[in-house]
């Protein structure tokens, strides 16, 4: 697989495509809330939730070069998130950590993954060990 090439994973819910997400972070957990459509331009009563655990790093960028991602014309997903299996960002973080704590991976067990979610015109990138996606009826998030 090509370095820094992301592939799309279908979301189980239709994330409203032009809406911002709301991000909440505490400790090494990060939660991103998104609005859901039940049909085109019709909002659901549910709020979508990305729950990331064991978060190592997070960044977000506007106007990202879309060549980073596999073209989406070949799928029929309403919404997706991305995974970067060969991430140079994750490799850089591991090398930096190894420089001051050579045996860190003996104590911090488990695999980290580079995830990408979208917030209107921003791409939010998260290095974390786990992601859970759900929906709930919530008030006052947006």
Secondary structure, DSSP 8 states (H G I E B T S, - for coil): --TT-EEEEE-SSEE-TT---EEEEETTEEEEEEEEEEETTEEEEEEEEEEEES--EEEEEES--GGGB--GGG---SSEEEEESS-HHHHHHHHHHHHH-TTHHHHS-S--EEEEEEETTEEEEEEESEEEEEEE--SS--
